[in-house]
Amino acid sequence: MKIEEAIVYVIASRNGGMTTDQIAEAINRQKLHVRKDGLPVTSKQVYAVICRFPGVFVKENGRIMLNY
């Protein structure tokens, strides 16, 4: 699964949004995305993806939510 798909999956399963740390932890715990170098997904990586897709994600009060 692509990292942006994993982020959407994790956020959609939880109301109220999540922090980038919580999103990265959930992705790693559920093994939804595996980096090519084998290292765990970081919160900085999650933040970079969220910034790349402003039409999909909303940043509000330190939390990331889906843009419905």
PyMOL commands that set and color helices and strands:
alter all, ss='L'
color gray80, all
select helices_A, chain A and resi 3-12+20-30+43-52
alter helices_A, ss='H'
color red, helices_A
select strands_A, chain A and resi 57-60+63-66
alter strands_A, ss='S'
color yellow, strands_A
deselect
rebuild
show_as cartoon
